Amino acid sequence: MKNQTPMHWLSTLSGILLMWLFVASAAADEFLDPSQAFKLKAELSDTHKVALDWTIAPGYKLYRERLSFEAEEDASKIGSAVLPDGERAVDPNLGQEVETYHDQLAVGLPVKAMTGAFTLKIKYQGCAEAGLCYPPITKRFVVDAAHPGALQEGTAQNSSSITATKPESTANTDTPRDEGTLAQQALQSRQLGRIGMMFLGFGLLLSLTPCVLPMVPILSSIIVGEGNVTRRRGFLLALSYSLGMALVYTGMGVAAGMAGEGLAGALQKPWVLITFAALLIGLALSMFDVYQLQLPNALQSRLSMTSDRFKGGRFTSVFIMGAISALIVGPCVAAPLAGALVYISQTHDVLIGGFALFSMALGMSVPLLLTGISAGSLLPRAGAWMNEVKHGFGLMLIGVAVWMLTPVLPGWALLFSWGAFAVLCAVFLRVFDPMTDRVSAGGRFVRALGLVFLLVGVLEFVGAASGGRDAVQPLGHMYISSNVQAKQQPEVRFSRIHNLAELENTLKTTNAPVLLDFYADWCVACKEMEHLTFSNAKVAEQLGKLVLLQADVTANSDEDRALMKQFSLFGPPGIILFNPAGQEIRHGRVVGYLEADAFLAHLKQYLAGFRSISR
C-alpha cells in the first residue's frame, strides 16, 4: 500500500464533509414548499413586455397546459403569451401526452395598455417527480406601464397562492416503515431515556455496516500506536476517540438540522449537484491511486511537521482522529438521522436532537471500545487487505456521486449510470479474473458476489435501452401495465366529502377506523395510487375494514384549501388515518405515491393497533 500524505486524507475527508452536508440536509426535506419548488419573478421592461421567469427545483415540473394569463380589469390590456417548447411525454396514468417544463421557464407577455395600472393574474400548476402534485397556484401582480421594473405581488382576497410558511406536514407524513420514522416517534416523545436507548441501538447497528466496520481496525491501529498498553489505558484511548467522534458528529448534525430548509434548497440546484458529484468522483479516483492529491512541497512539509505531533496513542491525537472519522461515517446514517434532522429543523430543540445524535455516535463506537478494552489483541494484522478497503471507499464515493445526480439525470441516464457502477463493482470483485484451483473459498464467494453485480449492471443497461426509468425495477415498465390490465381490479368505494363540516360529522357518527384520501383529477400520483395500489386485491381487502372517505380537491376551491390546510398538506395525494374515536393517527399519514406492498404493510400495522384499542 502506498504511503498516503496527511493532505491526501484531509482532501478526501473535506469532500466527504460536503457530501455529508448534502445527505443530511436532503433527508430533512422530502417535499418543498410550492414557493420554493416554483420560484416566480415578474418584471416589466421598457418595451412594455412582462418577463415572467420561473426557477423550477430539481425533481419538479410545471405543466404547460396549466399556465394561464389574464388581465382582470380588461382582457384586452395584454397580448398572447410567448411560451417555449417543453418536454413532451405520454403519461401512462393519464393516457395522454403532456408537455412539461423543468429547471427554468421564461415567458414573455406583451402589454397593450399604455396608461393606468391593472392586475395581472397568473395561474400555474406543477408536481414533484417523487409523487406529490400541488394544487393550482394563482399569483396576482400590479402592472403599471408608467413604472417599469420588478412587479409587486397583489393581495387579492380570492388569490389561491400558497404562502411560503413551512407547515409541519413534512415532519409528520413519514410512514412507520423505516428507521427515520421510528427516530421521529422517539424524539416527539421527549423521553430522554427512550431517545438515548433507541439512538444508541441505531448507532450499534450502523457500526456493523460496511461503511463503518472497516474503520475499526484502521483507526484502532492508530489508537494503540504506543505499543504495549494496559486494558485500562486502551479503554481510555478508545473512549477519547469515541468522544471526539460523538461531539463533532453531534455538532455537525445539529448545524445541518438548524440550517434545514435553506441549506437543502441551495444544495438542490443542478450546478451544485454536478459539482459535488464531480468532486466525489475525483476523490474516488485518488483512492484508486490514479493520481495523488498533494499540496506544494513547502506546505506539505509544514503539515507533516504538524501531523508528527499527533501520532497515535496520545489522548489528544485519538480525540482528533475520532472527530475526523465523524466526517467519514456521516453518509452511512441517512435513514435514522432523517428523523433527528427534521425534528431539529422544525422545533429548533437542539438539546433533544443533539442528545439523540450524541447517543447514536456512542453506539457506533461500541466495537472500538471493545477493541480498546482488549488492549489491541483483537486487531488484525496490516497487509494488502488495506488496499481493498481503500478501493471499497472509492467505490462508495462513486456510488454516492451517482445517487447525488438522481434529481438531475433523465431516467435512461440514471439507469445507465447505476449499470456502469454495478459493472465497476464487479470488476473490483475480480469477476473477470481467471478461476484457478488456487482461488480460496473466500475468493470464490467474492467472485460470486461480483457476478451478482454484473447481472444487476446488465439489467440496468437493458432497462435504460428499453425506456425504463426506475433503477430499483429497471424492467418494471415492461410488465406493470399488462399486469394491471390482466387482473380483475377489486372495487374500492370511497364516500365523497366536500368540506370540514362533513368530515367532522362523519367522524362523530362512525365507530370504526376511517381513511381519508385526498384526490384530484390533475394529480398523476393519485392515478398511480388508484390504478396500482388500491387495485391490489390484498390492499382492497384491508381497505374493506375501514370507512373510506375521499376529498376531491380538483377544483381547488376555498373549501378544498381549508381541508388541506387543516392537515397541513401541500396537495394530493395524501392519506389520513383516524382511530375509531375520530382522532387522527399522526404517524399513520401517507403523502405521495406508495406502492401496494408497502401500503399493505402500513395498513396492517395500524389496523392491528385499532383492534387492540377496541379491546
VEXFI-973656 format. One record per residue (C-alpha): x, y, z; residue in one letter. Coordinates in steps of 0.2 Angstrom, whole numbers, padded with zeros to 4 digits, always signed. Example, Ala and Ser with C-alpha at 12.3 -4.5 7.8 and 13.67 -1.06 7.14 Angstrom:
BEGIN
+0062-0022+0039a;+0068-0005+0036s;
***
This chain:
BEGIN
+0000+0000+0000m;+0007+0017-0005k;+0010+0029+0009n;-0003+0042+0010q;+0001+0060+0014t;-0010+0069+0028p;-0016+0081+0014m;-0022+0066+0004h;-0033+0060+0018w;-0038+0078+0023l;-0043+0082+0005s;-0053+0066+0004t;-0062+0070+0021l;-0066+0088+0015s;-0075+0081+0000g;-0084+0068+0011i;-0089+0083+0023l;-0098+0092+0008l;-0107+0076+0003m;-0112+0073+0022w;-0120+0090+0022l;-0129+0087+0006f;-0136+0070+0013v;-0141+0077+0030a;-0150+0092+0023s;-0159+0082+0009a;-0165+0070+0022a;-0173+0084+0032a;-0184+0090+0017d;-0194+0077+0007e;-0206+0089-0002f;-0203+0108-0005l;-0215+0122-0001d;-0223+0127-0018p;-0215+0144-0017s;-0198+0136-0016q;-0202+0122-0029a;-0208+0135-0042f;-0200+0152-0039k;-0208+0166-0050l;-0201+0183-0054k;-0211+0196-0064a;-0203+0211-0072e;-0210+0225-0083l;-0197+0230-0096s;-0196+0247-0105d;-0203+0239-0121t;-0220+0236-0112h;-0217+0217-0110k;-0219+0207-0094v;-0205+0195-0092a;-0210+0180-0081l;-0196+0169-0075d;-0199+0153-0066w;-0185+0144-0057t;-0190+0126-0055i;-0182+0115-0042a;-0173+0099-0047p;-0186+0084-0047g;-0201+0096-0050y;-0210+0101-0066k;-0223+0113-0072l;-0237+0109-0084y;-0239+0119-0100r;-0257+0117-0101e;-0260+0123-0084r;-0252+0140-0087l;-0264+0155-0090s;-0263+0174-0090f;-0277+0186-0088e;-0279+0205-0085a;-0293+0205-0073e;-0300+0223-0076e;-0299+0221-0095d;-0293+0206-0105a;-0288+0217-0120s;-0274+0225-0109k;-0262+0210-0113i;-0257+0201-0128g;-0254+0182-0131s;-0240+0174-0121a;-0225+0168-0129v;-0222+0150-0122l;-0206+0140-0126p;-0207+0122-0131d;-0207+0110-0117g;-0203+0091-0114e;-0217+0080-0122r;-0221+0063-0115a;-0236+0051-0114v;-0241+0049-0096d;-0246+0031-0093p;-0259+0035-0080n;-0267+0050-0088l;-0266+0041-0105g;-0262+0057-0115q;-0247+0067-0120e;-0242+0081-0108v;-0229+0095-0110e;-0219+0100-0095t;-0205+0112-0091y;-0190+0108-0080h;-0177+0119-0072d;-0181+0136-0080q;-0196+0143-0089l;-0196+0161-0097a;-0212+0168-0103v;-0214+0185-0112g;-0231+0193-0111l;-0235+0209-0121p;-0243+0224-0113v;-0256+0234-0123k;-0261+0246-0110a;-0250+0261-0111m;-0258+0270-0096t;-0266+0266-0080g;-0262+0251-0069a;-0271+0234-0069f;-0270+0217-0061t;-0261+0203-0070l;-0267+0186-0064k;-0256+0171-0067i;-0261+0153-0064k;-0249+0138-0065y;-0248+0121-0058q;-0234+0108-0055g;-0229+0092-0047c;-0215+0083-0039a;-0207+0068-0048e;-0207+0059-0031a;-0226+0058-0032g;-0234+0074-0025l;-0245+0086-0036c;-0248+0104-0030y;-0265+0112-0032p;-0266+0126-0045p;-0257+0141-0039i;-0263+0159-0043t;-0252+0174-0042k;-0258+0192-0045r;-0246+0207-0049f;-0250+0225-0051v;-0244+0231-0068v;-0242+0250-0072d;-0234+0254-0089a;-0228+0270-0082a;-0217+0261-0069h;-0206+0248-0077p;-0196+0236-0066g;-0199+0222-0054a;-0218+0219-0051l;-0226+0219-0034q;-0237+0204-0030e;-0255+0209-0027g;-0265+0205-0012t;-0282+0200-0019a;-0293+0191-0007q;-0298+0177-0019n;-0280+0173-0023s;-0275+0154-0021s;-0257+0157-0019s;-0249+0146-0006i;-0239+0155+0007t;-0221+0151+0010a;-0224+0146+0028t;-0217+0129+0031k;-0231+0118+0038p;-0227+0103+0050e;-0234+0091+0037s;-0216+0086+0031t;-0211+0081+0048a;-0227+0071+0051n;-0230+0062+0035t;-0217+0049+0037d;-0225+0031+0037t;-0219+0019+0050p;-0209+0009+0038r;-0191+0014+0041d;-0179+0020+0055e;-0182+0038+0051g;-0200+0037+0057t;-0195+0027+0072l;-0182+0041+0076a;-0196+0054+0074q;-0208+0045+0086q;-0194+0043+0099a;-0190+0062+0098l;-0208+0068+0099q;-0210+0058+0115s;-0197+0069+0123r;-0192+0055+0135q;-0173+0056+0136l;-0171+0038+0141g;-0181+0031+0127r;-0172+0043+0115i;-0155+0038+0121g;-0158+0019+0120m;-0166+0020+0103m;-0152+0030+0095f;-0139+0020+0104l;-0146+0005+0096g;-0146+0014+0079f;-0128+0018+0081g;-0124+0000+0086l;-0132-0007+0070l;-0123+0006+0060l;-0107+0001+0067s;-0109-0016+0059l;-0112-0009+0041t;-0098-0010+0028p;-0096+0009+0029c;-0091+0009+0047v;-0084-0008+0051l;-0068-0007+0040p;-0063+0009+0050m;-0062-0001+0066v;-0045-0010+0063p;-0038+0005+0054i;-0042+0018+0067l;-0038+0005+0081s;-0021+0003+0075s;-0018+0021+0077i;-0025+0021+0094i;-0013+0008+0100v;+0002+0016+0092g;+0011+0017+0109e;+0014-0001+0108g;+0010-0011+0123n;-0005-0004+0133v;-0015-0010+0148t;-0033-0013+0146r;-0037+0002+0156r;-0027+0014+0145r;-0033+0005+0130g;-0051+0009+0135f;-0047+0027+0139l;-0039+0029+0122l;-0054+0021+0114a;-0066+0032+0124l;-0056+0048+0119s;-0059+0043+0101y;-0077+0039+0104s;-0080+0056+0112l;-0071+0065+0098g;-0082+0057+0086m;-0098+0059+0096a;-0095+0078+0100l;-0091+0083+0082v;-0104+0072+0074y;-0117+0080+0086t;-0111+0097+0082g;-0112+0093+0063m;-0129+0085+0064g;-0136+0100+0074v;-0129+0113+0062a;-0136+0104+0047a;-0153+0102+0055g;-0153+0120+0060m;-0149+0125+0043a;-0163+0114+0037g;-0173+0121+0023e;-0161+0134+0017g;-0147+0123+0015l;-0157+0110+0006a;-0164+0122-0006g;-0147+0129-0010a;-0139+0111-0012l;-0153+0106-0024q;-0148+0117-0038k;-0141+0106-0053p;-0124+0115-0054w;-0121+0112-0036v;-0126+0093-0038l;-0115+0091-0053i;-0100+0100-0044t;-0102+0089-0029f;-0103+0073-0039a;-0088+0078-0050a;-0078+0081-0033l;-0083+0064-0026l;-0078+0055-0042i;-0061+0065-0042g;-0058+0059-0024l;-0063+0042-0029a;-0050+0041-0042l;-0037+0046-0030s;-0042+0032-0019m;-0039+0020-0034f;-0021+0028-0035d;-0025+0036-0052v;-0016+0051-0045y;-0011+0059-0029q;-0019+0074-0021l;-0004+0085-0015q;+0000+0102-0010l;+0016+0111-0014p;+0031+0104-0005n;+0033+0119+0007a;+0015+0117+0013l;+0017+0099+0013q;+0032+0099+0025s;+0023+0111+0037r;+0008+0099+0038l;+0020+0084+0040s;+0028+0093+0055m;+0011+0097+0062t;+0005+0079+0060s;+0020+0072+0068d;+0014+0079+0084r;-0002+0069+0083f;+0004+0051+0080k;-0007+0038+0088g;-0008+0033+0106g;-0010+0050+0115r;-0027+0056+0120f;-0027+0072+0110t;-0022+0064+0094s;-0035+0050+0097v;-0049+0063+0100f;-0044+0072+0084i;-0045+0055+0074m;-0062+0052+0082g;-0068+0069+0076a;-0061+0066+0058i;-0070+0049+0057s;-0086+0058+0061a;-0085+0065+0043l;-0082+0048+0036i;-0096+0039+0043v;-0109+0053+0040g;-0116+0047+0024p;-0120+0030+0031c;-0133+0036+0043v;-0145+0045+0032a;-0161+0034+0037a;-0161+0036+0056p;-0153+0053+0055l;-0168+0060+0045a;-0180+0060+0060g;-0167+0069+0071a;-0164+0082+0057l;-0182+0085+0053v;-0186+0087+0072y;-0171+0100+0075i;-0175+0110+0059s;-0193+0112+0064q;-0193+0114+0083t;-0175+0120+0085h;-0174+0109+0100d;-0155+0107+0100v;-0155+0099+0117l;-0166+0084+0112i;-0159+0082+0094g;-0141+0084+0100g;-0143+0071+0113f;-0150+0059+0101a;-0136+0061+0089l;-0123+0060+0103f;-0131+0044+0108s;-0130+0037+0090m;-0112+0041+0089a;-0108+0032+0105l;-0117+0017+0098g;-0107+0017+0083m;-0091+0017+0094s;-0095+0002+0104v;-0085-0010+0093p;-0070+0002+0095l;-0072+0002+0114l;-0072-0017+0115l;-0056-0016+0105t;-0049-0004+0117g;-0053-0015+0132i;-0044-0029+0123s;-0028-0019+0123a;-0026-0022+0104g;-0026-0041+0105s;-0041-0041+0093l;-0033-0031+0080l;-0030-0039+0063p;-0013-0038+0055r;-0010-0024+0042a;-0007-0030+0024g;-0013-0030+0007a;-0031-0030+0013w;-0030-0012+0017m;-0028-0008-0002n;-0045-0017-0004e;-0053-0006+0010v;-0047+0009+0001k;-0054+0003-0016h;-0070+0000-0006g;-0071+0018-0001f;-0068+0023-0018g;-0082+0013-0025l;-0093+0021-0011m;-0089+0038-0016l;-0094+0034-0034i;-0110+0027-0029g;-0114+0042-0018v;-0110+0053-0033a;-0122+0044-0044v;-0135+0045-0031w;-0132+0063-0029m;-0136+0066-0048l;-0153+0057-0047t;-0163+0073-0047p;-0153+0080-0062v;-0151+0065-0074l;-0165+0059-0085p;-0172+0041-0082g;-0162+0032-0095w;-0145+0041-0090a;-0148+0037-0072l;-0151+0018-0076l;-0135+0018-0087f;-0125+0026-0073s;-0131+0013-0060w;-0127+0000-0073g;-0110+0006-0075a;-0107+0007-0056f;-0113-0011-0054a;-0101-0017-0068v;-0087-0007-0060l;-0090-0016-0043c;-0090-0032-0052a;-0073-0028-0060v;-0066-0024-0042f;-0073-0040-0036l;-0062-0049-0049r;-0077-0057-0058v;-0066-0057-0074f;-0051-0064-0067d;-0047-0082-0072p;-0053-0095-0060m;-0039-0107-0055t;-0038-0121-0042d;-0028-0109-0031r;-0043-0097-0028v;-0049-0100-0010s;-0067-0102-0004a;-0067-0084+0001g;-0061-0079-0016g;-0074-0089-0025r;-0088-0081-0014f;-0081-0064-0019v;-0082-0068-0037r;-0100-0075-0035a;-0105-0058-0027l;-0096-0050-0042g;-0107-0060-0054l;-0122-0053-0045v;-0116-0035-0048f;-0113-0039-0066l;-0131-0046-0068l;-0138-0030-0060v;-0127-0020-0071g;-0134-0029-0087v;-0152-0027-0081l;-0149-0008-0078e;-0142-0007-0096f;-0157-0016-0103v;-0169-0005-0093g;-0161+0011-0100a;-0161+0005-0118a;-0180-0001-0117s;-0186+0015-0109g;-0186+0011-0091g;-0184+0025-0078r;-0184+0015-0061d;-0167+0010-0056a;-0174-0002-0042v;-0185-0010-0055q;-0177-0007-0072p;-0188-0019-0081l;-0204-0015-0072g;-0211-0004-0086h;-0212-0020-0097m;-0224-0029-0087y;-0233-0017-0075i;-0246-0011-0087s;-0251-0029-0093s;-0252-0035-0076n;-0264-0021-0071v;-0275-0024-0086q;-0275-0043-0084a;-0280-0043-0066k;-0298-0040-0061q;-0297-0025-0051q;-0307-0025-0035p;-0319-0012-0032e;-0315+0001-0019v;-0329+0013-0015r;-0325+0030-0007f;-0338+0041+0000s;-0335+0059-0005r;-0334+0073+0007i;-0333+0092+0002h;-0329+0102+0017n;-0323+0101+0035l;-0340+0100+0042a;-0344+0085+0033e;-0328+0076+0039l;-0331+0081+0057e;-0349+0075+0056n;-0344+0058+0049t;-0330+0056+0062l;-0343+0059+0076k;-0356+0047+0069t;-0343+0032+0065t;-0337+0020+0077n;-0324+0012+0065a;-0307+0017+0059p;-0308+0030+0045v;-0296+0033+0030l;-0297+0050+0021l;-0290+0051+0004d;-0285+0067-0005f;-0288+0066-0023y;-0288+0077-0039a;-0290+0073-0057d;-0274+0083-0062w;-0264+0073-0049c;-0253+0059-0058v;-0248+0051-0041a;-0267+0050-0037c;-0269+0040-0053k;-0255+0029-0048e;-0262+0025-0031m;-0279+0021-0039e;-0273+0010-0053h;-0258+0002-0045l;-0261+0002-0026t;-0279+0002-0022f;-0282-0011-0036s;-0271-0023-0027n;-0283-0037-0020a;-0274-0038-0003k;-0275-0019-0001v;-0293-0019-0006a;-0297-0032+0007e;-0288-0022+0021q;-0297-0006+0015l;-0314-0015+0017g;-0311-0014+0036k;-0311+0005+0035l;-0323+0018+0032v;-0317+0026+0016l;-0318+0045+0013l;-0312+0055-0001q;-0309+0073-0003a;-0309+0078-0022d;-0299+0094-0022v;-0298+0095-0041t;-0307+0112-0041a;-0295+0119-0028n;-0310+0129-0020s;-0310+0138-0004d;-0317+0123+0005e;-0304+0112-0004d;-0290+0123+0003r;-0297+0123+0020a;-0297+0104+0021l;-0279+0103+0015m;-0274+0117+0027k;-0282+0108+0041q;-0270+0094+0039f;-0255+0104+0033s;-0255+0097+0016l;-0247+0105+0000f;-0258+0095-0011g;-0264+0077-0016p;-0261+0063-0014p;-0262+0062+0005g;-0270+0049+0016i;-0275+0052+0034i;-0280+0039+0046l;-0292+0041+0061f;-0295+0029+0075n;-0312+0023+0080p;-0313+0038+0092a;-0311+0050+0077g;-0294+0055+0082q;-0280+0057+0069e;-0266+0045+0070i;-0252+0057+0065r;-0239+0044+0061h;-0251+0035+0050g;-0250+0048+0036r;-0245+0044+0019v;-0240+0058+0007v;-0236+0054-0011g;-0237+0038-0020y;-0234+0022-0011l;-0233+0005-0019e;-0245-0009-0015a;-0234-0020-0004d;-0228-0005+0007a;-0245+0002+0009f;-0252-0015+0013l;-0239-0017+0027a;-0244+0001+0033h;-0262-0003+0034l;-0260-0019+0043k;-0249-0011+0056q;-0262+0002+0060y;-0277-0010+0059l;-0269-0021+0072a;-0267-0005+0083g;-0286-0001+0081f;-0291-0019+0086r;-0280-0018+0102s;-0288-0001+0106i;-0306-0008+0103s;-0302-0022+0115r;
***
